[in-house]
């Protein structure tokens, strides 16, 4: 199970750029909060980063967001990206597991899931969505929901389709 900052550090630079660009384009408040967190961690003012070209700024942000101290900021970016851009993936996964949800959000997760149903759900996700997005989602799902489904942990460790950055 990877923490949010570890996910950001291991994912491909292209996916990390996609997440930052998505926040930049769709939620300026979230983007500015992430920018502020990065500026504080780098001991610079936000305006210093804002004046950089976006590609250069995002490269700096990505390297900084992989630090443990920015786990909350990184978690918010990943969660927002998943809920807004990949809401269908979240709903498909929960539907396949027959877990009641509201637009991909669950109040109470079951303590266990059927291993066969989980395998079918993972196979369906990897067939329908980009593999790296699925890998990030399942890792984030485990971390952010604090679920301990041994079979999901096994899939995350052993299934090559679920390897981050691979």
Secondary structure, 3 states (H helix, E strand, C coil): CCCHHHHHHHCCHHHHHHHHHHHHHHCHHHHHHHHHHHHHHHCCCHHHHHCCCHHHHHHHHHHHHCCHHHHHHHHHHHHHHHHHHCHHHHHHHHHHCCCCCECCECCCCCCCCCHHHHHHHHHHHHHHCCHHHHHHHHHHHHHHHCCCCHHHHHHHHHCHHHCCCC
